Amino acid sequence: WSGTVTDVRPDAAAALAAEGAIAVKTAAEVADRAEIVFSSLPSPAVLKEVAFGRDGLVHGTAVRAVVDVSTTGPVVAREVAAELAEAKVEVLDCPVSGGAKGAVDGTLTFMAAGSPALFEELRPYLEAMATTLFHVGTEPGQGQLAKVVNNLLGATSIAIVAEVLALGVKGGLEAETLLEVINASTGKSGVTEGMYPRIVLPRKFNAGFRLALEVKDVGLCLEEANHQHVPMVVGGAVQQIWNIAGATAEEGADFTSIAKMIESWAGVTLKGREAGAP
């Protein structure tokens, strides 16, 4: 592999360099060497700095297209696309779902927005990382909208499942049995079928996604709802519970650890049979 990479963490770039990539120091250097640049970044501020900061992609001499797979919200996606368009650089707004496991396994989902021609040109690169591709719109920001709406639904499910399991355990039910009932009934979801039995009840809390990033993602959805003047009463309540979790969790906590906060409120522990549940 002869791609060019950069990262603020030297170990991340070094790992790719060991696979044959060329590691450079700045985003501008990447954009001097590559016509197509993929960016995966943790926050809106970092994306803006990488896109059009002092050493940003906008200063590159070779780049003609940027594929941003970050989750930074529709507002920033539109802003970044407009800035890069001034430099004749096209943007595919292409957030990703599937988590760390999906990235390792190459089974991610991309929800792309941008030129249909650019999407088709980049399809082979995306298919190398994903099993599911959606072209959701022609305007940058629309991919972000699809992503943050999905993330709000996921965040809602994670929180409410913790609450209902805590209620069940408080009332004398076994958490694992209650999950089995839910998964054979109308309340089942990916969260009840996957995250809770595999990560929360065994007390692993290692899904691979930081709680602080989930707080950010929920906030981005509510920001766009305000921008579009769409009331989100339930979404607002979900945002508050994640804000509380973000303010009280340990530094670097996994997002599944929100269950610990809800456990503490209820005075119970959500354990599976193998983790020592009564």
C-alpha positions as a Markdown table, in Angstrom:
| # | Residue | x | y | z |
|---|---|---|---|---|
| 1 | Trp | 0.0 | 0.0 | 0.0 |
| 2 | Ser | 1.5 | 3.4 | -1.0 |
| 3 | Gly | -1.0 | 5.8 | 0.5 |
| 4 | Thr | 0.0 | 9.0 | 2.4 |
| 5 | Val | -1.1 | 9.4 | 6.0 |
| 6 | Thr | -0.9 | 11.9 | 8.9 |
| 7 | Asp | -2.2 | 11.8 | 12.4 |
| 8 | Val | -1.6 | 13.9 | 15.6 |
| 9 | Arg | -0.7 | 10.5 | 17.3 |
| 10 | Pro | 2.6 | 9.4 | 15.9 |
| 11 | Asp | 1.8 | 5.8 | 16.9 |
| 12 | Ala | -1.3 | 5.7 | 14.6 |
| 13 | Ala | 0.7 | 7.0 | 11.6 |
| 14 | Ala | 3.6 | 4.7 | 12.4 |
| 15 | Ala | 1.3 | 1.6 | 12.4 |
| 16 | Leu | 0.1 | 2.5 | 8.8 |
| 17 | Ala | 3.7 | 3.3 | 7.8 |
| 18 | Ala | 4.6 | -0.2 | 8.8 |
| 19 | Glu | 2.1 | -1.5 | 6.3 |
| 20 | Gly | 3.7 | 0.6 | 3.5 |
| 21 | Ala | 2.1 | 4.0 | 3.8 |
| 22 | Ile | 4.1 | 7.2 | 3.7 |
| 23 | Ala | 3.7 | 9.2 | 6.9 |
| 24 | Val | 3.9 | 13.0 | 6.7 |
| 25 | Lys | 3.5 | 15.7 | 9.3 |
| 26 | Thr | 0.6 | 17.8 | 8.1 |
| 27 | Ala | -2.7 | 17.5 | 6.2 |
| 28 | Ala | -1.3 | 19.9 | 3.6 |
| 29 | Glu | 1.5 | 17.5 | 2.8 |
| 30 | Val | -1.1 | 14.7 | 2.3 |
| 31 | Ala | -3.0 | 17.0 | -0.1 |
| 32 | Asp | 0.3 | 17.7 | -1.9 |
| 33 | Arg | 0.6 | 14.0 | -2.7 |
| 34 | Ala | -2.9 | 12.6 | -3.0 |
| 35 | Glu | -5.8 | 13.5 | -5.4 |
| 36 | Ile | -8.3 | 11.8 | -3.1 |
| 37 | Val | -8.1 | 12.3 | 0.7 |
| 38 | Phe | -10.1 | 10.5 | 3.4 |
| 39 | Ser | -10.5 | 12.3 | 6.7 |
| 40 | Ser | -11.7 | 10.7 | 9.9 |
| 41 | Leu | -11.7 | 13.2 | 12.8 |
| 42 | Pro | -13.2 | 13.5 | 16.3 |
| 43 | Ser | -14.8 | 16.9 | 16.3 |
| 44 | Pro | -16.1 | 19.8 | 14.2 |
| 45 | Ala | -13.2 | 22.0 | 15.4 |
| 46 | Val | -10.6 | 19.5 | 14.4 |
| 47 | Leu | -12.2 | 19.0 | 11.0 |
| 48 | Lys | -12.1 | 22.7 | 10.3 |
| 49 | Glu | -8.5 | 22.9 | 11.3 |
| 50 | Val | -7.6 | 20.0 | 9.1 |
| 51 | Ala | -9.6 | 21.2 | 6.1 |
| 52 | Phe | -8.7 | 24.9 | 6.0 |
| 53 | Gly | -6.3 | 25.7 | 8.9 |
| 54 | Arg | -2.7 | 26.9 | 8.5 |
| 55 | Asp | -1.5 | 23.4 | 7.4 |
| 56 | Gly | -4.9 | 22.3 | 6.1 |
| 57 | Leu | -6.0 | 20.3 | 3.0 |
| 58 | Val | -7.0 | 23.5 | 1.2 |
| 59 | His | -3.3 | 24.4 | 0.8 |
| 60 | Gly | -2.5 | 21.1 | -1.1 |
| 61 | Thr | -1.5 | 21.1 | -4.7 |
| 62 | Ala | -2.8 | 17.7 | -5.8 |
| 63 | Val | -6.0 | 17.2 | -3.9 |
| 64 | Arg | -9.2 | 17.4 | -5.9 |
| 65 | Ala | -11.7 | 15.5 | -3.6 |
| 66 | Val | -12.1 | 15.0 | 0.1 |
| 67 | Val | -14.1 | 12.2 | 1.6 |
| 68 | Asp | -14.9 | 13.1 | 5.2 |
| 69 | Val | -16.1 | 10.1 | 7.2 |
| 70 | Ser | -16.2 | 12.0 | 10.5 |
| 71 | Thr | -19.4 | 12.8 | 12.5 |
| 72 | Thr | -19.3 | 16.5 | 12.7 |
| 73 | Gly | -22.8 | 17.6 | 12.0 |
| 74 | Pro | -24.6 | 19.2 | 9.0 |
| 75 | Val | -23.6 | 22.7 | 9.8 |
| 76 | Val | -19.9 | 22.1 | 9.8 |
| 77 | Ala | -20.1 | 19.8 | 6.8 |
| 78 | Arg | -21.7 | 22.6 | 4.7 |
| 79 | Glu | -19.1 | 25.1 | 5.9 |
| 80 | Val | -16.2 | 22.8 | 5.1 |
| 81 | Ala | -17.6 | 21.9 | 1.7 |
| 82 | Ala | -18.1 | 25.6 | 0.9 |
| 83 | Glu | -14.5 | 26.5 | 1.9 |
| 84 | Leu | -12.9 | 23.7 | 0.0 |
| 85 | Ala | -15.1 | 24.5 | -3.1 |
| 86 | Glu | -13.3 | 27.9 | -3.2 |
| 87 | Ala | -10.1 | 25.9 | -3.8 |
| 88 | Lys | -11.8 | 23.7 | -6.4 |
| 89 | Val | -11.8 | 20.7 | -4.1 |
| 90 | Glu | -15.0 | 18.6 | -4.1 |
| 91 | Val | -16.3 | 17.1 | -0.9 |
| 92 | Leu | -18.2 | 13.8 | -0.4 |
| 93 | Asp | -19.9 | 14.1 | 3.0 |
| 94 | Cys | -19.7 | 10.4 | 4.0 |
| 95 | Pro | -20.1 | 9.6 | 7.7 |
| 96 | Val | -19.8 | 6.0 | 8.8 |
| 97 | Ser | -21.6 | 3.6 | 11.1 |
| 98 | Gly | -20.5 | 0.2 | 12.4 |
| 99 | Gly | -18.0 | 1.0 | 15.1 |
| 100 | Ala | -14.5 | -0.3 | 15.7 |
| 101 | Lys | -15.5 | -3.9 | 14.9 |
| 102 | Gly | -17.0 | -2.8 | 11.6 |
| 103 | Ala | -13.8 | -0.9 | 10.7 |
| 104 | Val | -11.6 | -4.0 | 11.5 |
| 105 | Asp | -13.9 | -6.4 | 9.6 |
| 106 | Gly | -14.6 | -4.1 | 6.6 |
| 107 | Thr | -18.3 | -4.2 | 7.3 |
| 108 | Leu | -19.0 | -0.5 | 7.8 |
| 109 | Thr | -22.0 | 1.4 | 6.5 |
| 110 | Phe | -21.5 | 4.7 | 4.6 |
| 111 | Met | -24.2 | 7.3 | 4.2 |
| 112 | Ala | -22.8 | 9.6 | 1.5 |
| 113 | Ala | -24.0 | 13.0 | 0.2 |
| 114 | Gly | -22.4 | 14.9 | -2.7 |
| 115 | Ser | -22.1 | 14.7 | -6.5 |
| 116 | Pro | -23.5 | 11.4 | -7.8 |
| 117 | Ala | -20.6 | 11.3 | -10.3 |
| 118 | Leu | -18.1 | 11.6 | -7.4 |
| 119 | Phe | -19.9 | 9.0 | -5.4 |
| 120 | Glu | -19.7 | 6.5 | -8.3 |
| 121 | Glu | -16.0 | 7.3 | -8.8 |
| 122 | Leu | -15.2 | 6.7 | -5.2 |
| 123 | Arg | -17.4 | 3.6 | -4.9 |
| 124 | Pro | -14.5 | 1.1 | -5.1 |
| 125 | Tyr | -12.7 | 2.8 | -2.3 |
| 126 | Leu | -15.8 | 2.8 | -0.1 |
| 127 | Glu | -16.7 | -0.8 | -0.9 |
| 128 | Ala | -13.2 | -1.8 | 0.3 |
| 129 | Met | -14.3 | -0.7 | 3.8 |
| 130 | Ala | -18.0 | -1.3 | 3.8 |
| 131 | Thr | -20.7 | -3.8 | 3.1 |
| 132 | Thr | -23.5 | -1.2 | 2.8 |
| 133 | Leu | -23.4 | 2.1 | 0.9 |
| 134 | Phe | -26.1 | 4.7 | 0.7 |
| 135 | His | -26.1 | 7.8 | -1.5 |
| 136 | Val | -28.6 | 9.9 | 0.6 |
| 137 | Gly | -28.4 | 13.2 | -1.1 |
| 138 | Thr | -26.5 | 15.6 | -3.4 |
| 139 | Glu | -25.6 | 18.3 | -0.9 |
| 140 | Pro | -22.8 | 18.0 | 1.8 |
| 141 | Gly | -24.5 | 18.0 | 5.1 |
| 142 | Gln | -27.2 | 15.5 | 4.2 |
| 143 | Gly | -25.0 | 12.6 | 5.0 |
| 144 | Gln | -24.3 | 14.1 | 8.4 |
| 145 | Leu | -28.0 | 14.5 | 8.9 |
| 146 | Ala | -28.6 | 10.8 | 8.2 |
| 147 | Lys | -25.8 | 9.9 | 10.6 |
| 148 | Val | -26.8 | 12.1 | 13.6 |
| 149 | Val | -30.4 | 11.1 | 13.4 |
| 150 | Asn | -29.3 | 7.5 | 13.5 |
| 151 | Asn | -27.0 | 8.2 | 16.4 |
| 152 | Leu | -29.7 | 9.9 | 18.4 |
| 153 | Leu | -31.9 | 6.8 | 18.0 |
| 154 | Gly | -29.0 | 4.6 | 19.1 |
| 155 | Ala | -28.3 | 6.9 | 22.1 |
| 156 | Thr | -31.9 | 6.8 | 23.1 |
| 157 | Ser | -32.0 | 3.0 | 23.0 |
| 158 | Ile | -28.8 | 2.7 | 25.1 |
| 159 | Ala | -30.2 | 4.9 | 27.8 |
| 160 | Ile | -33.8 | 3.6 | 27.9 |
| 161 | Val | -32.6 | -0.1 | 27.9 |
| 162 | Ala | -30.5 | 0.7 | 31.0 |
| 163 | Glu | -33.5 | 2.3 | 32.7 |
| 164 | Val | -35.9 | -0.6 | 32.0 |
| 165 | Leu | -33.4 | -3.2 | 33.0 |
| 166 | Ala | -32.7 | -1.3 | 36.2 |
| 167 | Leu | -36.4 | -1.3 | 37.0 |
| 168 | Gly | -36.7 | -5.0 | 36.3 |
| 169 | Val | -33.7 | -5.8 | 38.5 |
| 170 | Lys | -35.1 | -3.5 | 41.3 |
| 171 | Gly | -38.3 | -5.5 | 41.1 |
| 172 | Gly | -36.5 | -8.8 | 41.5 |
| 173 | Leu | -36.1 | -9.9 | 37.9 |
| 174 | Glu | -32.9 | -11.3 | 36.5 |
| 175 | Ala | -31.4 | -8.9 | 33.9 |
| 176 | Glu | -30.4 | -11.6 | 31.5 |
| 177 | Thr | -33.8 | -13.3 | 31.6 |
| 178 | Leu | -35.5 | -9.9 | 31.1 |
| 179 | Leu | -33.3 | -9.3 | 28.0 |
| 180 | Glu | -34.3 | -12.7 | 26.7 |
| 181 | Val | -38.0 | -11.7 | 27.1 |
| 182 | Ile | -37.4 | -8.4 | 25.4 |
| 183 | Asn | -35.6 | -10.0 | 22.5 |
| 184 | Ala | -38.5 | -12.4 | 21.9 |
| 185 | Ser | -40.9 | -9.5 | 22.0 |
| 186 | Thr | -41.6 | -6.1 | 20.5 |
| 187 | Gly | -39.0 | -4.2 | 22.5 |
| 188 | Lys | -36.0 | -5.8 | 20.9 |
| 189 | Ser | -33.3 | -3.8 | 19.1 |
| 190 | Gly | -29.7 | -4.0 | 18.1 |
| 191 | Val | -28.9 | -2.6 | 21.6 |
| 192 | Thr | -30.8 | -5.3 | 23.4 |
| 193 | Glu | -29.6 | -8.1 | 21.1 |
| 194 | Gly | -26.0 | -7.1 | 21.0 |
| 195 | Met | -24.6 | -4.3 | 23.2 |
| 196 | Tyr | -26.3 | -5.3 | 26.5 |
| 197 | Pro | -25.8 | -9.0 | 26.5 |
| 198 | Arg | -22.3 | -8.9 | 25.1 |
| 199 | Ile | -20.8 | -5.8 | 26.7 |
| 200 | Val | -22.9 | -4.4 | 29.6 |
| 201 | Leu | -24.1 | -7.5 | 31.5 |
| 202 | Pro | -20.7 | -9.2 | 31.3 |
| 203 | Arg | -19.4 | -5.9 | 32.8 |
| 204 | Lys | -16.9 | -5.3 | 29.9 |
| 205 | Phe | -17.8 | -1.7 | 28.9 |
| 206 | Asn | -15.5 | -1.9 | 26.0 |
| 207 | Ala | -17.5 | -1.2 | 22.8 |
| 208 | Gly | -14.7 | 1.0 | 21.6 |
| 209 | Phe | -16.5 | 4.3 | 21.3 |
| 210 | Arg | -15.9 | 7.1 | 23.9 |
| 211 | Leu | -18.8 | 8.4 | 25.9 |
| 212 | Ala | -17.7 | 12.0 | 25.2 |
| 213 | Leu | -18.1 | 11.4 | 21.4 |
| 214 | Glu | -21.6 | 10.1 | 21.9 |
| 215 | Val | -22.4 | 13.3 | 23.9 |
| 216 | Lys | -21.0 | 15.3 | 21.0 |
| 217 | Asp | -23.0 | 13.3 | 18.4 |
| 218 | Val | -26.3 | 13.8 | 20.3 |
| 219 | Gly | -25.6 | 17.5 | 20.5 |
| 220 | Leu | -25.0 | 17.7 | 16.8 |
| 221 | Cys | -28.4 | 16.2 | 16.1 |
| 222 | Leu | -30.2 | 18.6 | 18.4 |
| 223 | Glu | -28.2 | 21.5 | 16.9 |
| 224 | Glu | -29.5 | 20.7 | 13.5 |
| 225 | Ala | -33.0 | 20.2 | 14.8 |
| 226 | Asn | -32.8 | 23.8 | 16.2 |
| 227 | His | -31.4 | 25.0 | 12.9 |
| 228 | Gln | -34.4 | 23.4 | 11.0 |
| 229 | His | -36.9 | 24.5 | 13.7 |
| 230 | Val | -38.0 | 20.9 | 14.4 |
| 231 | Pro | -39.1 | 20.3 | 18.0 |
| 232 | Met | -37.5 | 17.3 | 19.6 |
| 233 | Val | -39.0 | 16.8 | 23.0 |
| 234 | Val | -37.8 | 13.3 | 23.5 |
| 235 | Gly | -34.5 | 14.0 | 21.9 |
| 236 | Gly | -34.0 | 16.9 | 24.3 |
| 237 | Ala | -34.5 | 14.7 | 27.2 |
| 238 | Val | -32.1 | 12.1 | 25.8 |
| 239 | Gln | -29.5 | 14.9 | 25.3 |
| 240 | Gln | -29.8 | 15.9 | 28.9 |
| 241 | Ile | -29.2 | 12.3 | 30.2 |
| 242 | Trp | -26.1 | 12.0 | 28.0 |
| 243 | Asn | -24.9 | 15.4 | 29.2 |
| 244 | Ile | -25.1 | 14.3 | 32.8 |
| 245 | Ala | -23.2 | 11.1 | 31.9 |
| 246 | Gly | -20.6 | 13.1 | 30.1 |
| 247 | Ala | -20.2 | 15.4 | 33.1 |
| 248 | Thr | -19.8 | 12.6 | 35.6 |
| 249 | Ala | -18.1 | 9.7 | 33.8 |
| 250 | Glu | -14.4 | 9.0 | 34.1 |
| 251 | Glu | -12.0 | 10.4 | 31.5 |
| 252 | Gly | -12.0 | 8.2 | 28.4 |
| 253 | Ala | -15.0 | 6.2 | 29.5 |
| 254 | Asp | -16.7 | 3.9 | 27.0 |
| 255 | Phe | -20.2 | 5.0 | 26.0 |
| 256 | Thr | -21.7 | 1.8 | 27.3 |
| 257 | Ser | -20.7 | 3.0 | 30.8 |
| 258 | Ile | -23.8 | 5.3 | 30.9 |
| 259 | Ala | -25.4 | 2.1 | 32.2 |
| 260 | Lys | -23.3 | 2.5 | 35.4 |
| 261 | Met | -24.8 | 5.9 | 36.0 |
| 262 | Ile | -28.3 | 4.6 | 35.7 |
| 263 | Glu | -27.4 | 1.7 | 37.9 |
| 264 | Ser | -26.2 | 4.1 | 40.6 |
| 265 | Trp | -29.5 | 6.0 | 40.5 |
| 266 | Ala | -31.5 | 2.9 | 40.9 |
| 267 | Gly | -29.2 | 1.2 | 43.4 |
| 268 | Val | -28.8 | -1.9 | 41.4 |
| 269 | Thr | -26.2 | -3.7 | 39.2 |
| 270 | Leu | -27.0 | -5.1 | 35.8 |
| 271 | Lys | -25.1 | -8.4 | 35.7 |
| 272 | Gly | -25.5 | -11.5 | 33.5 |
| 273 | Arg | -25.4 | -14.9 | 35.0 |
| 274 | Glu | -21.7 | -15.5 | 34.3 |
| 275 | Ala | -20.8 | -12.1 | 35.8 |
| 276 | Gly | -22.4 | -13.2 | 39.1 |
| 277 | Ala | -26.0 | -12.1 | 39.0 |
| 278 | Pro | -28.1 | -13.8 | 41.7 |
